[in-house]
Amino acid sequence: MNFSVKTTATIFCCLAVMTSMPSCSENNSDVENPAGQEYVITELHCKSSDIDIYGKMYTPKGTEDKLPVVVLSHSSSLTHAAMAPYAEYLVSKGYAAYCFDFCGACDESLSKGRTTEEMTVFTEVDDLGIVLDKIRTLDYIDPDNVFVLGSSQGGLVTALVAEKRPSDIKGMILFYPAFNLPELVAKFTSDDGGILGGIGSGGNMGMSDAFVNTIKDFDVYANIGKYAGDIIILHGTKDFLVDIKYSEQAVEKYPSAILYPIEGASHGFNNENLKGMASMVGGEKDDVVMPYVFDYLAKQIS
């Protein structure tokens, strides 16, 4: 959930550990994962008016039935590539998985129609809505089994979209969701000292005015909690950026949500999302995290 939009100010020295962008396999190709499951990666654009969202769809090869799908939303300042390892996990179990770039999330984003200065949490909410509209119309996707998974800021965005689109989302998986984002932004950009005294371009720590002004006074917990589908939240007990207490508070808001504390994990569960630092901050945790995800999905679809 590193907030860098245009510049990287002091605070982003610690946040930069999440800004790795692992490469994806080539476009429209057959691939075999370590488990021997062949799958296909296809570039897929989701468009609405001037917005053109770039992403990659992972589908298991040789399946004729309509597929359940998981739509993956990346953390701040990253791209679809940060979620590619999770797409590979999911397709190995027979699920379709779609990871995409939020418009204006960073300079490396391949989505078009919005600059980094125009991007906000709420434009990302719009982006995910556009993605859902497209995914649900695909002839190989089961529209009754559309799941959403978001990490950090992408987790907050995912939770907000679920409130707006409950009938279109079968279930929700959140990784260390940034429910404290307004608090963090307010502190990082305060004029009276805050955490770092508003150091950075325009006192906004490298965040655009639009991003700051639309989120700093937003009451997250007043805008989540109505989604009635089953939810799982996975959150590290050693998260240095989003304390697990924020997910504990969220679980109390939802009718059906379970929090799985990931012992020793930080803000990110693997090296792709911790820029190679996982061994220094709790170790890689995907082998702990993914069984929860697979168990959840199997129960939802059965």
C-alpha positions in Angstrom: 0.0 0.0 0.0 2.9 2.3 -0.7 1.4 5.7 -1.6 3.9 6.9 -4.1 2.0 8.6 -7.0 4.6 10.8 -8.6 7.6 11.2 -6.3 9.1 9.1 -3.6 9.4 11.2 -0.5 10.9 10.2 2.9 8.0 8.0 4.1 8.2 5.9 1.0 11.6 4.6 1.9 9.8 2.2 4.2 6.9 1.7 2.0 9.0 0.9 -1.1 9.5 -2.6 0.1 6.2 -3.4 -1.5 6.9 -2.0 -5.0 8.3 -5.0 -6.7 6.9 -5.8 -10.2 7.7 -9.4 -11.1 7.5 -10.2 -14.8 4.6 -12.2 -16.2 4.7 -14.9 -18.8 4.3 -13.9 -22.4 1.0 -12.9 -23.9 -1.6 -15.5 -25.2 0.6 -18.4 -24.4 0.3 -21.9 -23.1 2.2 -22.3 -19.8 2.9 -25.1 -17.4 3.2 -24.4 -13.7 5.3 -26.5 -11.3 2.4 -28.7 -10.5 2.1 -29.7 -14.2 -1.2 -27.8 -14.8 -1.3 -26.3 -18.2 -2.9 -22.9 -18.5 -3.3 -20.0 -20.9 -2.5 -16.3 -20.3 -4.5 -13.9 -22.5 -4.3 -10.1 -22.5 -7.8 -8.7 -21.8 -8.8 -5.1 -21.9 -11.8 -3.8 -20.0 -13.1 -0.5 -21.5 -15.6 2.1 -20.6 -15.7 5.5 -22.3 -12.1 6.8 -22.2 -10.9 4.2 -19.7 -9.0 1.2 -21.0 -8.0 -1.2 -18.3 -5.2 -3.6 -19.2 -5.0 -7.0 -17.6 -4.2 -10.7 -18.0 -6.6 -13.6 -17.7 -5.3 -16.9 -16.6 -7.4 -19.9 -17.5 -6.8 -23.7 -17.1 -6.2 -25.4 -20.4 -8.7 -27.9 -21.7 -11.7 -26.9 -19.6 -15.0 -26.7 -21.4 -17.3 -25.8 -18.5 -17.8 -22.2 -17.4 -15.2 -21.2 -14.9 -15.4 -19.6 -11.5 -13.1 -16.6 -11.5 -11.1 -14.6 -9.0 -10.5 -10.9 -9.8 -7.3 -9.7 -8.2 -6.7 -6.0 -7.2 -3.1 -5.0 -6.5 -1.7 -2.7 -3.8 -0.9 1.0 -4.4 1.8 1.9 -6.8 2.0 -1.6 -8.3 0.7 -3.3 -11.4 -1.0 -6.5 -12.3 2.3 -8.3 -12.2 2.4 -8.1 -8.4 -0.7 -10.3 -8.3 0.6 -12.7 -11.0 1.9 -15.3 -8.5 -1.6 -15.5 -7.0 -3.2 -15.9 -10.4 -0.8 -18.8 -11.0 -1.8 -20.5 -7.7 -5.5 -20.1 -8.5 -5.3 -21.4 -12.1 -3.4 -24.5 -10.8 -6.6 -25.4 -8.9 -8.8 -24.9 -11.9 -10.0 -21.3 -11.3 -9.8 -18.5 -13.8 -7.9 -15.5 -12.5 -7.7 -11.9 -13.8 -5.1 -9.4 -12.6 -5.1 -5.9 -14.0 -3.6 -2.4 -13.7 -5.5 0.3 -11.9 -5.5 3.5 -14.1 -2.9 6.0 -12.9 -1.7 3.7 -10.1 1.9 4.3 -11.2 4.0 5.3 -14.2 4.3 1.6 -15.2 0.6 1.0 -15.5 -0.5 -0.2 -18.9 -4.1 1.0 -18.4 -5.1 4.2 -20.1 -7.4 7.1 -19.5 -6.2 8.6 -16.2 -3.0 10.0 -14.9 -1.2 9.5 -11.6 -2.4 12.9 -10.6 -6.0 12.0 -11.2 -5.9 8.6 -9.5 -7.7 8.2 -6.2 -9.1 5.3 -4.2 -12.5 6.2 -5.7 -11.3 6.1 -9.3 -9.9 2.7 -8.5 -13.4 1.7 -7.2 -14.7 2.8 -10.7 -12.0 0.8 -12.4 -12.8 -2.4 -10.5 -16.5 -1.9 -11.4 -15.5 -1.7 -15.1 -13.5 -4.9 -14.8 -16.5 -6.7 -13.1 -18.8 -5.5 -15.9 -16.5 -7.1 -18.5 -15.6 -10.3 -16.7 -19.2 -11.2 -16.0 -20.0 -11.1 -19.8 -17.2 -13.5 -20.9 -18.7 -16.7 -22.3 -16.2 -18.9 -20.5 -16.9 -17.4 -17.0 -19.6 -18.4 -14.6 -21.2 -15.1 -13.6 -22.6 -16.8 -10.5 -19.1 -17.5 -9.2 -17.2 -14.3 -9.4 -14.9 -13.7 -6.5 -12.8 -10.7 -5.7 -9.4 -10.6 -3.9 -7.6 -7.4 -3.0 -4.4 -6.6 -1.2 -3.7 -3.5 1.0 -5.1 -0.5 -0.9 -6.6 -2.9 -3.4 -8.3 -4.6 -0.5 -9.9 -1.4 0.6 -11.1 -0.7 -3.0 -12.4 -4.3 -3.2 -14.4 -3.9 0.0 -15.9 -0.6 -1.2 -16.9 -2.2 -4.5 -18.5 -5.2 -2.7 -20.8 -2.7 -1.0 -21.9 -1.3 -4.3 -22.1 -4.6 -6.2 -23.2 -7.3 -3.8 -25.3 -9.3 -6.3 -22.3 -9.5 -8.7 -19.8 -10.8 -6.2 -20.1 -14.3 -4.8 -17.4 -13.9 -2.2 -14.5 -11.7 -1.1 -10.9 -12.4 0.0 -8.8 -9.6 1.5 -5.1 -9.5 2.2 -4.0 -7.0 4.9 -6.7 -4.5 3.7 -5.7 -0.8 4.2 -8.8 0.2 6.2 -6.6 2.7 8.0 -5.6 4.5 4.8 -7.4 7.8 5.7 -5.6 7.8 9.0 -2.3 7.2 7.4 -2.8 9.9 4.8 -3.9 12.4 7.3 -0.8 11.8 9.4 1.6 11.8 6.5 0.2 15.1 5.2 -0.5 17.0 8.4 1.0 20.5 8.8 1.5 20.3 12.5 4.0 17.5 12.6 1.9 14.4 12.0 4.4 11.6 11.5 6.9 13.4 9.4 5.5 17.0 9.3 4.1 16.8 5.8 7.5 16.4 4.1 7.3 16.1 0.4 6.0 17.8 -2.7 3.3 20.3 -1.6 3.3 18.7 1.9 1.5 15.7 0.5 4.4 13.2 0.7 4.3 12.6 -3.0 0.6 11.9 -3.1 -1.6 14.0 -5.5 -3.9 16.6 -4.1 -6.8 14.6 -5.5 -5.7 11.4 -3.7 -5.3 13.2 -0.4 -8.3 15.3 -0.5 -10.7 12.5 -1.3 -9.5 10.0 1.3 -8.1 11.8 4.3 -11.5 12.5 5.9 -13.3 9.4 4.6 -14.9 7.1 7.3 -14.0 3.6 6.1 -16.0 1.8 8.7 -19.2 3.8 8.0 -18.9 2.6 4.3 -18.3 -1.1 4.8 -20.1 -3.9 6.5 -23.3 -4.3 4.6 -21.9 -6.9 2.1 -23.5 -10.2 3.2 -21.5 -12.7 1.3 -18.9 -14.8 3.0 -15.5 -13.0 3.5 -12.1 -14.1 4.7 -9.4 -11.6 5.7 -5.8 -12.7 6.0 -3.6 -10.3 7.9 0.0 -10.5 9.3 0.5 -10.3 13.0 3.7 -8.2 12.4 2.2 -5.8 9.8 4.2 -2.6 10.2 1.9 -0.5 8.1 -1.6 -1.7 8.7 -2.0 -3.1 12.2 -4.1 -6.3 12.3 -6.5 -4.4 14.7 -8.0 -2.7 11.7 -9.1 -6.1 10.2 -10.3 -7.2 13.6 -12.6 -4.1 13.7 -13.8 -4.8 10.1 -14.8 -8.4 11.0 -17.1 -7.0 13.6 -18.9 -5.0 10.9 -19.7 -7.8 8.5 -22.5 -10.4 8.8 -20.2 -13.2 7.7 -16.4 -12.6 7.9 -13.5 -14.6 9.3 -10.1 -13.2 10.1 -7.1 -15.5 9.8 -4.1 -14.0 11.5 -0.9 -15.0 9.7 1.7 -15.4 12.5 4.8 -13.4 11.9 3.8 -12.0 8.5 4.4 -8.4 7.6 2.6 -6.2 5.1 2.9 -8.6 2.2 3.1 -12.4 2.1 5.9 -13.0 -0.4 9.0 -11.6 -1.9 7.0 -10.2 -4.9 5.1 -7.9 -2.6 8.0 -7.3 -0.2 10.7 -6.7 -2.8 12.9 -9.5 -1.7 12.7 -8.6 1.9 10.3 -11.3 3.1 13.2 -13.2 4.8 13.9 -10.1 6.8 10.4 -9.4 7.9 8.8 -12.7 8.8 9.5 -14.9 5.8 7.3 -15.8 2.9 3.9 -16.9 4.0 2.1 -18.0 0.8 2.3 -21.7 1.9 0.3 -20.7 4.9 -2.0 -18.2 3.2 -3.1 -20.1 0.1 -4.6 -23.2 1.8 -7.1 -20.8 3.5 -7.9 -19.3 0.1 -8.4 -22.7 -1.6 -10.5 -24.1 1.3 -12.7 -21.0 1.2 -13.2 -21.1 -2.6 -14.0 -24.9 -2.5 -16.7 -24.4 0.1 -18.2 -21.4 -1.7 -18.5 -23.2 -5.1 -19.5 -26.7 -3.8 
